[in-house]
């Protein structure tokens, strides 16, 4: 029995999904629902996404950007690499947010006490602190619990070094 590269990729995706609980690339994102994109190659980001999936009752599809159709979502790879992304297609004009603003939108979407936390995160002076704090964490995520060397590298360098 020979294994094709496509079959091997599908098997690796299925294993990754079982181990991490994240959406597989072959799964379609639900239409009409918000999408929260994160860096699926980063163990720290994946741990945060698992926390969201388990504890934050959002209507959003929490998905690694590597498994999403970025063009269809209107997100560039550079933007996805730089920060988490929130895309909400439910309005006439889709709403996009990045970094702490994306986290705030996700929390507001979750309702209950999460909504209050999201609202606070998006208000001055918390917003003034959230941006630099987010960038500091993003810059040093490879040093945080669950972080790996792959978390430190941009996607192009990960692809060249085949680090995942």
C-alpha positions in Angstrom: 0.0 0.0 0.0 1.6 3.3 -1.1 0.9 6.5 0.7 0.5 9.7 -1.4 1.6 13.1 0.0 -2.1 14.2 0.0 -3.1 11.1 2.1 -0.1 11.7 4.5 -1.1 15.4 4.9 -4.7 14.4 5.7 -3.5 11.8 8.2 -1.2 14.4 9.8 -4.1 16.9 10.0 -6.4 14.4 11.6 -3.8 13.5 14.2 -3.1 17.2 14.9 -6.8 17.7 15.3 -7.1 14.9 17.8 -4.1 16.0 19.8 -4.8 19.7 19.9 -8.6 19.9 19.4 -8.2 22.4 16.6 -10.2 22.5 13.3 -8.7 20.6 10.4 -7.8 22.4 7.2 -10.2 20.2 5.2 -13.2 21.4 7.4 -15.1 24.3 5.9 -15.6 27.3 8.1 -19.3 27.9 8.9 -20.9 30.5 6.7 -22.4 33.5 8.5 -20.4 33.0 11.7 -17.5 35.1 13.0 -14.1 33.6 12.7 -11.2 34.1 15.2 -7.8 33.3 13.6 -4.7 32.4 15.6 -1.3 31.0 14.8 -1.7 27.2 14.8 2.0 26.7 14.6 2.6 28.4 18.0 2.1 26.1 21.0 1.3 29.1 23.2 -1.3 30.4 20.8 -2.8 26.9 20.4 -3.1 26.6 24.2 -4.9 29.9 24.4 -7.2 28.8 21.5 -8.0 25.6 23.4 -8.9 27.6 26.5 -11.2 29.7 24.4 -12.9 26.6 22.9 -13.4 25.0 26.3 -14.4 28.0 28.4 -15.5 30.9 26.3 -19.0 30.3 24.7 -18.3 32.3 21.6 -20.3 31.8 18.3 -17.0 32.2 16.4 -15.1 29.4 14.7 -11.7 29.5 16.5 -9.3 28.4 13.7 -5.6 28.4 13.0 -4.9 30.9 10.2 -2.8 28.2 8.4 -6.1 26.2 7.9 -8.3 29.1 6.8 -8.9 30.5 3.4 -7.3 33.9 4.1 -8.3 35.4 0.7 -12.0 34.6 1.3 -11.8 36.1 4.7 -10.0 39.2 3.4 -7.0 38.7 5.6 -3.4 38.8 4.4 -0.8 36.3 5.6 1.2 39.2 7.1 -1.8 40.4 9.1 -2.5 36.8 10.3 1.1 36.3 11.3 1.2 39.6 13.2 -1.8 39.2 15.5 -5.0 37.2 16.1 -7.8 38.2 13.8 -11.6 38.6 14.2 -13.7 38.5 11.1 -17.5 38.9 11.5 -19.5 38.6 8.3 -22.9 39.0 9.9 -23.2 42.6 9.1 -23.6 44.2 5.6 -20.0 45.1 5.8 -17.8 42.5 7.5 -16.1 43.7 10.7 -12.4 43.0 11.1 -10.3 43.5 14.2 -6.8 42.4 15.1 -4.8 41.9 18.3 -6.4 43.0 21.6 -9.4 44.4 19.6 -10.0 41.0 18.2 -9.9 39.4 21.6 -12.3 42.1 22.9 -14.8 41.3 20.0 -14.5 37.6 20.8 -15.3 38.2 24.5 -18.2 40.5 23.7 -19.6 37.9 21.3 -19.4 35.3 24.1 -21.9 37.2 26.2 -22.4 36.8 30.0 -19.6 38.1 32.1 -17.2 37.7 29.1 -19.1 40.5 27.4 -18.2 42.9 30.2 -14.5 41.8 30.0 -14.5 42.4 26.3 -16.2 45.8 26.6 -13.6 46.8 29.2 -10.7 45.6 27.1 -11.9 47.9 24.2 -12.2 51.0 26.4 -9.7 53.6 27.4 -7.4 53.4 29.4 -7.4 49.6 29.2 -7.1 49.7 25.4 -4.0 51.9 25.7 -2.3 49.3 27.9 -3.7 46.3 26.0 -1.9 47.1 22.7 1.6 47.3 24.0 1.0 44.4 26.3 -0.3 42.3 23.4 2.8 43.2 21.3 5.1 42.4 24.2 3.5 38.9 24.7 3.5 38.3 21.0 7.2 39.2 20.7 8.1 36.8 23.6 5.6 34.1 23.2 8.3 31.5 22.6 9.4 32.1 26.2 5.9 31.6 27.7 4.4 28.3 29.0 3.7 26.1 26.0 5.9 28.3 23.7 8.4 26.7 21.4 11.2 27.9 19.0 8.6 27.9 16.2 6.7 30.6 18.0 9.6 32.9 17.5 9.9 32.6 13.7 7.8 34.2 11.0 6.0 31.7 8.8 8.4 32.1 5.9 11.3 31.1 8.1 9.2 28.2 9.6 8.5 26.9 6.0 12.2 27.2 5.1 13.4 25.4 8.2 10.4 23.0 8.2 9.7 23.8 11.9 6.2 23.1 13.1 
